[in-house]
Amino acid sequence: MPRTSANALAAVNFRAKAKLPAPPRSLNQEARKHWKRIVAARPVNFFSEGNLQLLEQYCRTLVFLRQATDLLDTIAAEDAGHFAEQAMVVSRLTRTAVILATKLRLTIQATVRGDAAILKERREHYSPLLGGGITSLRRE
């Protein structure tokens, strides 16, 4: 059975008058803005029912990350212990946001084909062992 094209899927959603998922009421105003911006940038059927909980957590994480980063900016450099502690919080929140974005297919890797850059590589320093163009570390 052939795959259904993206245009056919979009037409089905258009005819069914599919709506973008609304943000949960439990989200605060800033997280709702993130939700609306993310959902509006994707097709109507992009997020499955199971992904909506991950999206909710992602929006919350973005808010916490901004707040933690703002707090980190206010800490004086002389207060090394407090700065390191807050930097660790920012690092963990960033890691969580990246993981959630990857699982939700929101990263650039999800939208660009992996072989897109290979077509633009110059063939003069091509290495079949490395699978692409290489940069020589020696002066030529």
Backbone bond lengths (Angstrom), bond angles and torsions (degrees), N, CA, C in turn:
res aa  C-N    CA-C-N  psi(-1)  N-CA   C-N-CA  omega(-1)  CA-C   N-CA-C  phi
1 M - - - 1.441 - - 1.530 108.36 -
2 P 1.327 118.32 127.20 1.461 120.40 -177.76 1.523 111.59 -70.09
3 R 1.324 114.26 156.16 1.456 119.65 177.71 1.520 110.78 -70.81
4 T 1.311 114.73 150.57 1.454 120.11 176.09 1.526 107.66 -83.39
5 S 1.313 117.22 130.07 1.462 120.94 -177.86 1.531 110.73 -69.93
6 A 1.331 114.57 162.02 1.464 120.03 178.60 1.529 110.46 -63.34
7 N 1.331 116.44 -36.24 1.466 120.05 179.09 1.529 111.21 -66.06
8 A 1.332 116.32 -39.33 1.463 119.59 178.89 1.523 110.86 -65.71
9 L 1.332 116.52 -40.94 1.461 119.87 177.88 1.528 111.11 -64.17
10 A 1.328 115.71 -41.82 1.466 119.49 178.88 1.523 110.87 -63.79
11 A 1.325 117.16 -38.43 1.460 120.87 179.55 1.525 110.93 -65.53
12 V 1.325 116.80 -39.89 1.467 120.58 177.92 1.523 109.64 -61.53
13 N 1.329 116.57 -45.10 1.468 120.27 179.60 1.525 111.64 -65.82
14 F 1.327 116.03 -37.30 1.463 119.63 179.88 1.526 110.49 -66.14
15 R 1.349 116.06 -45.01 1.466 119.86 179.69 1.518 111.84 -65.22
16 A 1.315 116.34 -34.84 1.470 120.54 -179.98 1.520 111.59 -81.61
17 K 1.337 116.14 -1.87 1.465 121.68 -177.87 1.525 111.15 53.73
18 A 1.347 113.82 47.24 1.457 119.69 178.90 1.529 109.97 -64.73
19 K 1.309 115.82 143.27 1.460 121.50 -178.44 1.516 109.56 -114.20
20 L 1.313 114.27 153.29 1.455 120.07 175.51 1.525 108.98 -67.53
21 P 1.328 117.28 144.33 1.470 118.67 179.07 1.529 111.00 -64.51
22 A 1.300 115.63 134.59 1.468 121.35 -179.85 1.526 109.67 -80.10
23 P 1.327 117.57 148.23 1.469 119.32 178.55 1.528 110.88 -67.64
24 P 1.313 117.06 144.37 1.469 120.11 177.87 1.522 111.22 -63.12
25 R 1.305 115.95 150.25 1.469 121.00 -179.39 1.516 112.12 -67.42
26 S 1.319 116.57 -22.04 1.466 119.86 -177.59 1.530 112.58 -73.65
27 L 1.329 118.50 -14.22 1.462 121.16 179.67 1.530 110.76 -77.69
28 N 1.316 115.81 144.21 1.463 119.00 175.39 1.533 109.35 -78.60
29 Q 1.320 116.19 177.73 1.467 121.29 -172.64 1.534 112.25 -61.56
30 E 1.321 116.66 -43.61 1.468 119.93 -178.75 1.527 111.49 -66.13
31 A 1.332 116.96 -41.31 1.462 120.56 178.53 1.531 110.87 -66.63
32 R 1.334 116.87 -34.76 1.475 120.13 176.69 1.530 111.05 -63.87
33 K 1.332 116.63 -36.93 1.468 119.63 177.63 1.522 110.73 -63.67
34 H 1.326 116.12 -42.49 1.470 119.50 176.09 1.528 110.22 -60.43
35 W 1.324 116.78 -46.55 1.467 121.95 -179.79 1.528 110.47 -55.83
36 K 1.324 116.23 -52.32 1.468 120.63 -176.31 1.519 111.68 -62.47
37 R 1.326 116.54 -40.68 1.460 119.87 179.62 1.531 111.77 -65.55
38 I 1.328 117.27 -41.56 1.459 121.61 -178.92 1.522 110.68 -68.90
39 V 1.321 116.69 -46.83 1.470 121.01 -177.59 1.527 110.81 -65.77
40 A 1.325 117.66 -36.88 1.470 120.41 -179.47 1.524 112.01 -68.72
41 A 1.333 117.59 -23.35 1.457 121.20 -178.31 1.530 113.01 -84.85
42 R 1.314 117.67 -4.28 1.470 122.05 -177.58 1.522 110.30 -118.98
43 P 1.340 116.72 160.49 1.467 119.06 175.55 1.524 111.09 -61.75
44 V 1.312 116.34 159.57 1.469 121.74 -175.70 1.525 111.79 -57.68
45 N 1.296 117.22 -39.37 1.471 120.38 -175.69 1.526 112.65 -95.68
46 F 1.326 118.91 17.57 1.465 121.93 -175.94 1.521 111.66 -66.47
47 F 1.318 117.71 -43.37 1.461 121.52 -177.44 1.521 110.31 -95.98
48 S 1.321 116.03 124.83 1.463 119.94 174.93 1.525 108.59 -81.24
49 E 1.299 115.70 170.72 1.469 120.68 -178.75 1.527 111.18 -59.26
50 G 1.320 116.56 -37.31 1.465 120.40 179.70 1.516 113.71 -70.10
51 N 1.332 116.80 -26.67 1.462 120.38 -179.19 1.519 113.18 -79.27
52 L 1.309 117.69 -17.31 1.466 119.74 -176.18 1.526 112.09 -64.44
53 Q 1.337 117.07 -33.78 1.468 119.64 177.05 1.525 110.64 -68.22
54 L 1.336 116.45 -38.18 1.459 119.56 176.18 1.528 110.92 -65.61
55 L 1.327 116.29 -39.40 1.461 120.26 178.47 1.527 110.78 -64.15
56 E 1.312 116.52 -39.77 1.468 120.81 176.98 1.529 110.29 -60.98
57 Q 1.326 116.06 -45.22 1.469 120.30 179.27 1.523 110.84 -65.43
58 Y 1.328 117.19 -37.38 1.456 121.73 178.24 1.536 111.06 -62.63
59 C 1.314 116.71 -44.66 1.466 120.75 179.73 1.523 111.13 -63.56
60 R 1.322 116.58 -40.35 1.469 120.18 176.91 1.527 110.80 -64.37
61 T 1.323 115.97 -41.79 1.460 120.58 -179.62 1.521 110.81 -62.30
62 L 1.330 117.31 -39.42 1.464 120.21 178.50 1.534 111.59 -61.78
63 V 1.318 116.42 -38.61 1.469 120.39 178.30 1.527 109.80 -66.63
64 F 1.336 116.99 -47.24 1.463 120.49 179.45 1.525 110.81 -61.78
65 L 1.324 116.29 -38.52 1.463 120.55 -179.84 1.527 110.90 -64.35
66 R 1.306 117.44 -42.59 1.463 120.21 177.86 1.522 110.74 -62.88
67 Q 1.339 116.72 -43.93 1.464 120.74 -179.74 1.534 111.13 -64.02
68 A 1.322 116.50 -42.50 1.465 120.29 -179.90 1.524 110.90 -67.03
69 T 1.325 117.34 -37.31 1.464 121.21 178.01 1.519 110.95 -67.62
70 D 1.331 116.33 -40.95 1.469 119.89 176.51 1.529 110.80 -61.02
71 L 1.323 116.92 -41.28 1.468 120.41 178.33 1.522 110.76 -66.02
72 L 1.330 117.07 -39.41 1.465 121.20 178.67 1.530 110.80 -61.93
73 D 1.323 116.46 -36.58 1.466 120.53 179.36 1.523 112.57 -66.10
74 T 1.330 118.18 -23.78 1.472 121.09 -177.36 1.530 112.99 -89.36
75 I 1.325 117.40 -11.51 1.466 120.37 -177.17 1.524 109.23 -79.91
76 A 1.301 115.63 132.08 1.466 120.89 178.88 1.524 109.89 -70.23
77 A 1.311 115.84 146.47 1.464 121.24 -178.43 1.528 111.72 -64.75
78 E 1.344 117.36 -25.57 1.469 120.79 -179.90 1.527 111.85 -68.35
79 D 1.311 117.08 -26.14 1.466 121.90 -179.99 1.528 108.77 -86.73
80 A 1.328 115.48 69.75 1.464 121.76 -171.48 1.525 112.78 -61.73
81 G 1.321 117.43 -39.28 1.463 120.29 -178.27 1.521 111.89 -64.42
82 H 1.334 115.99 -47.96 1.460 120.33 179.87 1.529 110.79 -66.83
83 F 1.344 116.18 -38.50 1.462 120.63 178.81 1.527 110.61 -62.54
84 A 1.335 117.05 -45.46 1.471 121.18 -179.58 1.521 111.10 -63.47
85 E 1.319 115.62 -39.95 1.465 120.44 178.93 1.537 111.17 -62.72
86 Q 1.333 115.71 -45.59 1.463 119.75 -179.53 1.529 110.95 -70.36
87 A 1.328 116.99 -34.86 1.468 120.66 177.19 1.532 110.41 -63.25
88 M 1.322 116.11 -35.33 1.464 120.42 177.50 1.531 110.44 -65.79
89 V 1.325 117.08 -40.38 1.465 121.61 177.55 1.532 110.01 -62.23
90 V 1.330 116.17 -45.52 1.468 120.75 179.38 1.529 109.95 -62.11
91 S 1.312 116.47 -41.59 1.465 121.04 179.71 1.525 111.40 -62.45
92 R 1.311 117.18 -43.74 1.475 120.80 -179.90 1.529 111.42 -67.09
93 L 1.330 116.59 -40.72 1.462 119.63 177.77 1.525 111.29 -66.33
94 T 1.329 116.52 -38.37 1.467 119.95 176.82 1.515 110.55 -62.68
95 R 1.317 116.62 -44.59 1.470 121.06 178.58 1.529 110.53 -60.52
96 T 1.316 116.78 -43.44 1.465 120.78 178.54 1.521 111.03 -62.20
97 A 1.347 116.69 -43.47 1.466 120.77 179.71 1.521 111.24 -63.20
98 V 1.324 117.24 -40.69 1.464 120.63 179.76 1.524 110.74 -66.15
99 I 1.312 117.09 -42.78 1.466 120.57 179.13 1.523 110.59 -62.22
100 L 1.326 116.95 -46.24 1.463 120.22 179.86 1.529 111.36 -64.56
101 A 1.337 117.11 -41.76 1.462 120.37 178.61 1.525 111.07 -62.60
102 T 1.322 116.50 -38.08 1.466 120.22 178.30 1.522 110.94 -66.33
103 K 1.316 116.84 -45.22 1.466 120.49 -179.67 1.525 111.92 -66.02
104 L 1.323 116.64 -31.08 1.467 120.93 179.27 1.534 112.27 -85.48
105 R 1.321 117.11 0.02 1.473 123.50 -179.33 1.528 111.13 60.66
106 L 1.334 116.70 45.93 1.457 122.15 179.52 1.526 112.40 -104.56
107 T 1.325 117.57 -5.75 1.459 120.78 -177.99 1.519 110.93 -82.80
108 I 1.310 116.42 165.76 1.461 121.59 -179.35 1.531 111.09 -64.14
109 Q 1.326 117.70 -30.10 1.460 120.77 179.55 1.525 111.53 -63.87
110 A 1.314 117.41 -25.40 1.467 120.72 -179.69 1.526 111.72 -79.93
111 T 1.343 117.50 -17.98 1.457 119.56 -175.99 1.521 113.92 -108.19
112 V 1.328 118.15 -13.96 1.456 121.55 -179.85 1.521 108.82 -113.55
113 R 1.314 115.75 133.14 1.462 119.46 178.82 1.514 110.01 -63.86
114 G 1.304 116.53 144.02 1.456 121.52 -178.19 1.508 114.30 -64.39
115 D 1.323 117.74 -28.53 1.460 120.26 -178.36 1.526 112.61 -93.63
116 A 1.331 118.78 8.40 1.465 121.17 -177.11 1.524 112.08 -64.03
117 A 1.308 118.38 -38.48 1.459 120.98 -177.44 1.517 112.15 -75.64
118 I 1.318 117.80 -25.47 1.464 120.93 -178.35 1.526 110.68 -61.12
119 L 1.298 117.99 -34.43 1.451 121.34 -179.07 1.521 112.14 -66.23
120 K 1.329 117.95 -24.67 1.454 121.91 -176.67 1.526 113.00 -95.83
121 E 1.322 118.16 -4.73 1.459 120.34 -177.94 1.520 111.35 -72.97
122 R 1.327 114.78 144.98 1.458 119.20 175.13 1.516 108.64 -78.15
123 R 1.310 116.33 144.84 1.458 120.59 -175.79 1.527 112.68 -90.30
124 E 1.351 119.83 -4.03 1.453 120.89 -174.28 1.521 112.77 -66.75
125 H 1.339 118.33 -32.93 1.469 121.76 178.02 1.522 109.64 -116.57
126 Y 1.301 116.78 47.56 1.454 121.37 -177.01 1.522 110.04 -82.09
127 S 1.302 116.67 135.18 1.455 121.68 178.32 1.523 109.33 -122.61
128 P 1.331 118.20 112.73 1.468 118.89 177.60 1.526 111.97 -65.69
129 L 1.330 117.06 -25.46 1.459 120.74 179.19 1.527 110.97 -68.82
130 L 1.354 116.86 -42.07 1.456 121.07 -179.56 1.520 112.25 -88.24
131 G 1.315 116.76 -14.29 1.469 120.16 176.49 1.506 114.64 80.58
132 G 1.301 117.66 29.29 1.449 119.32 178.42 1.503 112.39 168.46
133 G 1.313 115.75 -166.19 1.443 120.86 -179.95 1.513 111.04 -72.53
134 I 1.340 116.04 143.72 1.460 120.34 178.93 1.521 109.23 -123.13
135 T 1.279 115.79 157.06 1.454 121.92 175.19 1.499 107.94 -107.82
136 S 1.303 116.56 123.79 1.452 120.64 179.93 1.517 109.52 -74.13
137 L 1.310 116.96 137.04 1.453 121.79 178.26 1.527 110.84 -89.78
138 R 1.327 117.57 -9.72 1.462 122.01 -179.97 1.506 110.11 -95.00
139 R 1.309 114.55 148.13 1.461 118.74 175.33 1.515 108.65 -74.24
140 E 1.302 114.69 138.93 1.471 118.04 -178.33 1.500 110.46 -111.02
